């Protein structure tokens, strides 16, 4: 699994002009699922994101997690994170999981974030054409790939 984790002051997602998910201070997470990803990948990624310390403490150091600040998370499915661009200029998406598998792991990942203790986890609509509004804070953007933790 791959994730782009962005610290945000707010974020929202709309489908067909209707806002379906909106958060305040926390993370916007773009999530890509690969064909070899499992629930174990989702478990590890959810725990890492919940405990990632990129929010400032009273001394201005990035020392607090989204849990520490009682922050929120907006998760957006993003199969293009799995793009293969080794050849040519047009990306191939053969390294993305099949839609049914990806959707199941996407939904499982959302539930894992909730089980990690994040009070409000919003999400987009899997497979939909979404408009995502991201008010990046910092900006702070972290790239995560579960391949470094799960073999």
Backbone bond lengths (Angstrom), bond angles and torsions (degrees), N, CA, C in turn:
res aa  C-N    CA-C-N  psi(-1)  N-CA   C-N-CA  omega(-1)  CA-C   N-CA-C  phi
1 X - - - 1.444 - - 1.510 109.24 -
2 X 1.298 113.70 143.34 1.461 120.19 177.70 1.521 107.96 -121.48
3 X 1.333 115.21 143.26 1.457 119.24 178.45 1.513 109.98 -141.86
4 X 1.318 114.87 140.76 1.454 122.35 168.65 1.523 104.23 -107.30
5 X 1.329 115.41 113.72 1.458 121.65 -176.91 1.522 107.69 -105.71
6 X 1.318 115.96 117.80 1.463 121.09 -178.06 1.523 109.30 -116.60
7 X 1.338 115.62 126.10 1.459 119.78 173.71 1.522 106.87 -73.05
8 X 1.338 115.83 128.20 1.465 119.66 -175.17 1.529 111.40 -130.37
9 X 1.332 114.75 151.87 1.460 119.18 169.74 1.526 108.98 -85.93
10 X 1.341 116.26 -23.86 1.465 122.22 172.58 1.525 108.25 -166.80
11 X 1.315 115.18 159.21 1.458 120.78 177.67 1.522 108.04 -159.14
12 X 1.318 115.49 149.01 1.451 119.81 178.84 1.517 110.81 -150.69
13 X 1.304 115.22 161.01 1.460 120.63 179.04 1.529 108.76 -136.79
14 X 1.335 114.82 137.04 1.462 121.17 179.78 1.529 110.04 -126.58
15 X 1.312 115.05 147.02 1.464 123.11 173.77 1.525 106.53 -127.53
16 X 1.328 116.27 127.16 1.468 121.72 -178.42 1.529 112.02 52.74
17 X 1.338 115.86 39.43 1.449 121.19 176.61 1.522 115.21 80.48
18 X 1.338 118.05 -2.82 1.465 121.76 -179.03 1.524 109.64 -106.63
19 X 1.338 116.40 126.18 1.466 120.92 177.86 1.523 108.43 -70.39
20 X 1.348 115.56 124.39 1.463 119.98 -179.02 1.525 112.14 -112.18
21 X 1.321 117.43 -11.17 1.452 121.66 178.11 1.515 109.62 -156.77
22 X 1.341 116.22 137.40 1.455 119.55 -178.06 1.520 108.68 -153.50
23 X 1.340 116.32 137.34 1.455 120.93 178.08 1.523 110.42 -133.95
24 X 1.318 114.38 164.98 1.452 121.83 170.81 1.526 108.80 -97.99
25 X 1.311 116.23 -136.08 1.459 122.34 -175.50 1.521 111.59 -61.80
26 X 1.323 116.35 129.12 1.460 120.82 179.74 1.506 111.88 160.84
27 X 1.333 115.83 -133.93 1.465 121.92 -176.94 1.518 111.58 -124.67
28 X 1.314 114.76 140.39 1.456 122.49 162.46 1.529 104.45 -100.73
29 X 1.322 117.38 122.74 1.462 121.67 -178.40 1.519 109.15 -116.76
30 X 1.333 115.90 118.40 1.462 121.93 171.81 1.523 105.67 -93.74
31 X 1.328 118.14 123.34 1.461 122.53 -171.83 1.525 112.04 -118.31
32 X 1.328 115.83 124.80 1.459 122.13 175.10 1.519 110.24 -113.62
33 X 1.329 116.46 132.92 1.459 121.92 -178.21 1.525 109.03 -112.11
34 X 1.346 115.34 128.64 1.463 121.25 178.52 1.518 111.19 -97.34
35 X 1.335 117.53 166.61 1.465 121.46 -175.71 1.531 114.08 -67.07
36 X 1.329 118.32 -20.33 1.459 121.02 -179.77 1.523 112.58 -99.24
37 X 1.321 117.48 3.01 1.461 120.80 -178.90 1.530 110.76 -73.64
38 X 1.336 114.25 148.80 1.461 121.69 -177.94 1.527 109.39 -133.41
39 X 1.328 115.29 178.98 1.463 119.87 175.69 1.526 110.42 -61.30
40 X 1.324 116.82 -31.64 1.465 119.60 177.94 1.532 110.46 -61.09
41 X 1.320 117.50 -40.46 1.466 121.00 176.80 1.530 110.44 -61.05
42 X 1.324 116.19 -43.86 1.462 120.69 179.95 1.526 110.99 -64.86
43 X 1.329 117.22 -40.39 1.467 121.58 178.57 1.524 110.86 -60.06
44 X 1.335 115.84 -48.71 1.466 120.89 -178.09 1.521 110.44 -64.43
45 X 1.319 117.47 -45.15 1.460 121.57 -177.76 1.531 111.26 -64.78
46 X 1.325 117.48 -43.57 1.464 120.80 179.16 1.528 110.51 -61.50
47 X 1.324 117.29 -42.77 1.471 120.72 179.53 1.524 110.86 -65.17
48 X 1.326 117.27 -42.78 1.474 121.00 179.44 1.526 110.97 -63.17
49 X 1.311 117.10 -43.40 1.467 120.41 -179.17 1.524 110.44 -66.34
50 X 1.323 117.68 -43.18 1.462 120.84 -179.65 1.529 111.65 -61.48
51 X 1.320 116.52 -33.60 1.469 120.63 -175.50 1.530 113.90 -99.77
52 X 1.334 117.44 -3.51 1.463 121.79 179.87 1.523 109.94 -60.23
53 X 1.324 116.73 124.94 1.472 120.88 -174.41 1.533 110.53 -102.63
54 X 1.330 115.54 90.91 1.467 120.51 178.73 1.531 112.27 -129.09
55 X 1.326 116.61 11.87 1.459 120.83 174.91 1.522 107.89 -100.76
56 X 1.317 115.43 143.05 1.462 120.42 -173.36 1.522 113.01 -75.32
57 X 1.346 114.30 141.82 1.458 120.51 173.15 1.529 109.17 -89.59
58 X 1.311 117.65 -171.35 1.465 121.53 -176.95 1.525 113.18 -65.30
59 X 1.334 117.22 -16.47 1.467 121.51 179.01 1.527 112.60 -99.26
60 X 1.325 116.57 5.90 1.455 120.91 178.33 1.522 114.85 82.41
61 X 1.343 117.72 9.40 1.467 121.33 178.36 1.523 109.57 -91.91
62 X 1.330 116.30 143.88 1.458 120.31 174.63 1.530 106.80 -72.55
63 X 1.324 115.20 97.39 1.448 119.98 -171.50 1.528 112.89 -140.41
64 X 1.338 117.22 2.00 1.455 120.39 -177.98 1.530 110.97 -118.94
65 X 1.318 115.21 148.23 1.462 121.54 177.97 1.525 110.23 -94.33
66 X 1.308 115.78 172.44 1.467 121.04 175.98 1.529 109.75 -62.96
67 X 1.330 117.02 -29.58 1.465 120.47 175.86 1.522 110.76 -68.07
68 X 1.339 115.58 -42.36 1.468 120.79 -178.59 1.524 112.46 -61.79
69 X 1.313 117.27 -32.94 1.471 120.50 -177.21 1.531 112.10 -97.49
70 X 1.340 116.40 3.58 1.465 121.98 -176.37 1.525 109.98 56.12
71 X 1.344 114.79 43.99 1.454 121.38 -177.80 1.520 113.37 -83.11
72 X 1.319 114.40 177.08 1.461 122.60 -176.80 1.530 110.06 -119.36
73 X 1.321 116.40 163.69 1.461 121.11 179.83 1.525 109.63 -134.72
74 X 1.329 114.95 134.63 1.466 122.05 172.52 1.519 107.16 -113.99
75 X 1.331 117.38 120.63 1.466 122.87 -177.42 1.524 108.99 -107.22
76 X 1.334 115.13 127.51 1.464 122.39 179.89 1.528 108.84 -121.30
77 X 1.334 117.21 126.89 1.469 119.90 176.02 1.525 108.61 -68.86
78 X 1.330 115.77 137.90 1.466 120.42 -173.08 1.529 109.66 -147.55
79 X 1.335 117.21 77.63 1.465 120.42 -177.54 1.520 112.11 -61.78
80 X 1.333 117.67 -22.37 1.468 119.73 -178.75 1.529 112.62 -67.69
81 X 1.339 118.14 -13.54 1.466 119.74 173.91 1.521 111.36 -65.32
82 X 1.321 115.89 -19.71 1.463 121.12 -179.37 1.529 112.44 -95.81
83 X 1.310 117.04 15.39 1.470 121.41 -177.59 1.523 111.28 -62.56
84 X 1.328 114.68 140.48 1.466 121.71 173.34 1.528 106.50 -103.34
85 X 1.338 115.69 117.42 1.470 120.32 -177.76 1.528 111.80 -120.35
86 X 1.345 115.46 27.10 1.468 119.63 -178.70 1.527 112.34 -64.89
87 X 1.332 116.69 -39.32 1.463 120.51 -177.12 1.518 110.39 -116.81
88 X 1.288 115.33 138.87 1.463 120.45 173.90 1.512 113.26 67.96
89 X 1.326 114.30 -163.67 1.454 121.44 -176.98 1.519 113.71 -115.14
90 X 1.322 115.58 -5.10 1.466 119.36 179.18 1.524 108.32 -104.16
91 X 1.317 118.10 121.34 1.464 119.87 -177.74 1.526 112.37 -66.23
92 X 1.323 114.23 147.25 1.455 121.87 172.90 1.527 106.82 -105.92
93 X 1.313 116.27 143.39 1.463 119.31 -178.72 1.521 111.65 -114.73
94 X 1.330 116.40 25.00 1.459 120.97 177.69 1.530 111.23 -68.15
95 X 1.326 117.58 -14.90 1.463 120.96 178.51 1.537 111.77 -91.98
96 X 1.321 117.01 6.40 1.469 121.34 173.46 1.529 108.39 -94.41
97 X 1.316 116.29 149.17 1.466 120.96 179.00 1.528 110.23 -66.63
98 X 1.337 117.34 152.15 1.469 119.91 173.42 1.536 109.16 -58.08
99 X 1.329 117.74 147.81 1.462 121.09 -174.05 1.534 115.84 -50.83
100 X 1.319 119.01 -46.26 1.467 120.28 -177.29 1.521 111.21 -62.93
101 X 1.328 116.67 -44.83 1.466 120.92 178.54 1.529 110.51 -64.19
102 X 1.330 116.30 -44.75 1.467 120.86 -178.75 1.524 110.67 -61.99
103 X 1.323 117.25 -42.44 1.464 120.00 -179.38 1.528 111.26 -64.47
104 X 1.333 116.70 -41.40 1.473 120.33 178.76 1.529 110.78 -61.52
105 X 1.327 117.81 -44.01 1.462 120.42 -179.88 1.527 111.75 -72.21
106 X 1.308 117.38 -33.67 1.464 122.45 175.49 1.532 109.38 -59.99
107 X 1.321 116.57 -49.95 1.461 120.84 -179.99 1.526 111.20 -65.62
108 X 1.312 117.11 -39.07 1.470 121.48 177.40 1.533 109.87 -62.33
109 X 1.328 117.16 -43.57 1.457 122.15 179.20 1.534 111.13 -59.43
110 X 1.313 117.01 -42.76 1.464 121.84 178.20 1.528 109.96 -59.48
111 X 1.319 117.05 -45.34 1.470 121.04 178.48 1.523 111.39 -64.73
112 X 1.326 117.53 -36.17 1.475 120.99 178.42 1.525 110.84 -64.87
113 X 1.335 117.74 -39.12 1.463 119.81 176.73 1.527 110.26 -59.93
114 X 1.315 116.67 -41.23 1.466 120.66 178.68 1.530 110.27 -63.85
115 X 1.332 116.67 -41.99 1.459 120.69 179.30 1.525 112.05 -67.13
116 X 1.325 116.77 -24.23 1.468 120.52 176.10 1.521 111.06 -73.51
117 X 1.340 117.57 -11.21 1.447 121.17 175.40 1.511 115.83 109.50
118 X 1.323 117.28 5.71 1.465 119.84 178.27 1.528 107.52 -74.80
119 X 1.325 116.43 121.13 1.470 121.08 -170.22 1.520 113.61 -69.56
120 X 1.342 117.39 -33.56 1.464 119.55 -178.43 1.519 109.47 -132.60
121 X 1.315 115.58 111.75 1.466 121.88 176.58 1.520 106.92 -119.27
122 X 1.328 115.48 112.93 1.456 122.06 177.71 1.528 107.87 -101.77
123 X 1.324 116.49 168.54 1.469 118.78 -179.14 1.516 110.80 -154.70
124 X 1.324 113.16 164.76 1.449 120.51 175.53 1.516 109.93 -86.11
125 X 1.316 116.09 -161.96 1.461 122.70 178.84 1.518 107.87 -113.71
126 X 1.325 116.89 113.49 1.455 121.70 -175.31 1.527 110.77 -54.36
127 X 1.320 116.29 127.91 1.456 122.48 175.67 1.522 115.69 80.70
128 X 1.327 116.47 -4.61 1.467 119.68 -178.25 1.526 110.61 -83.79
129 X 1.324 115.16 160.78 1.461 121.61 170.75 1.519 106.01 -81.73
130 X 1.319 115.91 108.08 1.464 121.23 -173.55 1.524 110.91 -111.59
131 X 1.304 114.57 149.79 1.462 122.55 171.28 1.525 105.77 -111.10
132 X 1.330 115.70 118.32 1.457 120.91 -175.25 1.524 109.54 -111.15
133 X 1.316 115.13 125.80 1.461 122.14 177.30 1.521 107.31 -103.41
134 X 1.336 116.21 118.84 1.456 121.19 -176.87 1.523 108.99 -123.62
135 X 1.324 116.37 117.77 1.463 121.97 173.97 1.530 106.01 -99.84
136 X 1.345 114.61 82.77 1.460 120.86 -176.74 1.523 109.53 -62.90
137 X 1.328 116.48 133.72 1.456 122.93 -177.66 1.520 109.36 -105.39
138 X 1.297 116.71 110.71 1.474 121.17 178.13 1.515 112.59 131.26
139 X 1.272 120.73 -71.79 1.458 127.67 -2.43 1.528 111.91 -75.88
140 X 1.322 114.39 145.80 1.466 121.59 172.78 1.517 106.00 -123.15
141 X 1.328 116.34 118.42 1.463 122.33 179.90 1.518 108.40 -135.35
142 X 1.328 116.54 125.36 1.461 122.86 -178.08 1.527 108.33 -120.03
143 X 1.330 115.90 130.05 1.465 121.41 174.85 1.522 108.33 -94.70
144 X 1.316 117.16 131.07 1.468 121.39 178.83 1.527 109.46 -126.82
145 X 1.320 114.68 141.90 1.467 121.81 176.43 1.513 106.73 -139.31
146 X 1.322 117.61 119.68 1.460 120.96 -175.52 1.521 112.71 -66.07
147 X 1.311 118.59 -12.54 1.471 120.27 177.92 1.518 112.55 -58.09
148 X 1.338 118.25 -23.32 1.459 118.99 179.69 1.536 112.06 -80.43
149 X 1.346 118.01 -15.14 1.463 120.81 179.98 1.518 113.19 -112.08
150 X 1.332 117.65 -29.52 1.464 121.62 -176.48 1.517 108.46 -119.10
151 X 1.288 116.15 124.99 1.482 120.16 179.75 1.504 111.19 -102.83
